[in-house]
Amino acid sequence: MAVNIVNVTTINGITTGYTPSGTSAVVLLPNASGSAQVFKIDQVTVANLTSSAATATLQYYSNGSVAQGSAPSGGSVVSSLAYQISVPPNSSLILSDKTTAFYLVDGNSITVTSGTASALSYTVSYELIS
C-alpha cells in the first residue's frame, strides 16, 4: 500500500546493517505488509571484510517482508539495483545514495546476495515515514 507522504506525521532516520553468512539472497530491510509506512532509502553501502574481491547484489523484492536475514518468500525480484558488483578487498562501495534514492512500500523488502559467504557487510540508512 502506498502511503500519502503529504500527510506525514512522523519521519525517523534509521540505520541498520547485516552481514550474510551464506551466498543465497537474504532480506536486508523488510517493510511489513500492512505497516502503513514507507521507507525512503537514502543510502546502501557494502564493505568487503576480506582480502579477496567478492560480488554484491542488491534487489527490490515484492511481497517478501520477512525478518532481516531470512530468505525472501512469496514474491519475486522487482528490480536489480546493483547486480554482481565486484567489491575490492578490504574496501567499501556505495551501492545507492541520495541521488538514486527510492521508496520501499509496505509488504516489500530489499534483498542482498553475496558472492562469498561472510565476506560482505551491508549498511542501509533510511527515513521511516508514517
C-alpha positions in Angstrom: 0.0 0.0 0.0 1.3 3.4 -0.9 1.5 5.9 2.0 0.4 9.5 1.2 3.6 11.3 2.2 1.9 14.7 2.1 0.0 13.8 5.3 3.1 12.6 7.2 3.1 12.7 10.9 6.5 11.2 11.6 9.8 10.8 9.9 12.5 8.9 11.7 16.1 8.4 10.4 17.3 4.9 10.9 20.5 3.0 10.0 20.8 -0.8 10.2 23.2 -3.4 8.9 23.7 -7.1 8.2 26.5 -9.5 7.3 25.1 -12.5 5.5 26.7 -15.8 6.4 25.9 -17.5 3.1 25.7 -16.9 -0.6 21.9 -17.0 -1.1 19.6 -14.0 -1.2 18.6 -12.7 2.2 16.5 -9.8 3.4 18.5 -6.7 4.3 15.4 -4.5 5.1 11.8 -5.6 5.3 8.7 -3.4 5.4 6.0 -5.5 6.8 2.7 -5.9 5.0 0.1 -3.6 6.4 2.6 -1.4 8.2 1.2 1.8 6.7 4.7 3.0 6.5 7.1 3.8 3.6 10.8 3.8 3.8 12.8 6.3 1.8 16.1 4.6 1.2 18.9 7.2 1.3 22.0 5.1 1.1 23.1 1.4 0.9 26.8 0.6 1.3 28.7 -2.6 1.3 32.1 -3.3 2.9 34.3 -6.2 2.0 35.7 -7.7 5.2 38.2 -10.0 3.5 41.4 -9.8 1.5 39.8 -11.2 -1.7 37.3 -9.5 -4.1 33.6 -10.5 -3.6 30.4 -9.7 -5.5 27.4 -7.9 -4.2 23.8 -7.9 -5.5 21.1 -5.5 -4.2 17.5 -6.1 -5.3 14.0 -4.8 -4.6 11.7 -7.7 -3.8 7.9 -7.8 -3.9 5.9 -9.4 -1.2 8.9 -10.6 0.7 8.6 -8.8 4.0 10.1 -11.4 6.3 12.7 -10.8 9.0 16.1 -9.4 8.3 18.5 -12.2 7.4 15.7 -14.6 6.3 15.3 -15.8 2.7 12.7 -13.8 0.8 9.4 -15.6 0.3 6.1 -15.3 -1.5 7.3 -12.8 -4.1 9.8 -12.1 -6.7 12.5 -9.6 -7.7 11.0 -6.4 -9.0 14.3 -4.8 -10.0 18.1 -5.3 -9.5 19.5 -2.1 -8.1 23.1 -3.4 -8.2 24.0 -6.8 -9.8 27.1 -8.8 -9.1 29.2 -5.7 -8.4 32.8 -6.6 -7.6 33.8 -5.2 -4.2 37.6 -4.9 -3.9 39.3 -6.5 -0.9 39.2 -4.5 2.4 37.1 -1.7 0.9 33.7 -0.2 0.8 31.3 0.8 -2.0 28.2 2.9 -2.2 25.5 0.8 -4.0 22.8 3.5 -3.7 22.8 7.0 -2.4 20.6 10.1 -2.2 21.0 10.7 -5.9 19.4 7.3 -6.5 17.0 7.3 -3.5 14.0 5.1 -3.8 10.9 4.1 -1.7 10.2 0.8 -0.1 6.5 0.4 0.4 4.8 -2.0 2.8 4.8 -5.7 2.0 8.2 -5.4 0.1 11.8 -5.8 1.0 15.4 -5.1 -0.1 17.4 -8.3 -0.5 21.2 -8.8 -0.8 23.2 -11.6 -2.2 26.9 -12.0 -1.5 29.2 -14.0 -3.8 31.3 -15.1 -0.9 29.9 -16.3 2.5 30.6 -13.9 5.4 32.7 -11.6 3.3 30.4 -8.6 2.8 28.7 -6.4 5.4 25.8 -4.2 4.2 24.5 -1.0 5.8 21.3 0.8 4.9 20.3 4.3 6.0 16.7 5.3 5.5 13.8 7.5 6.6 10.8 5.7 8.1 7.8 7.8 7.0 4.4 7.3 8.6 
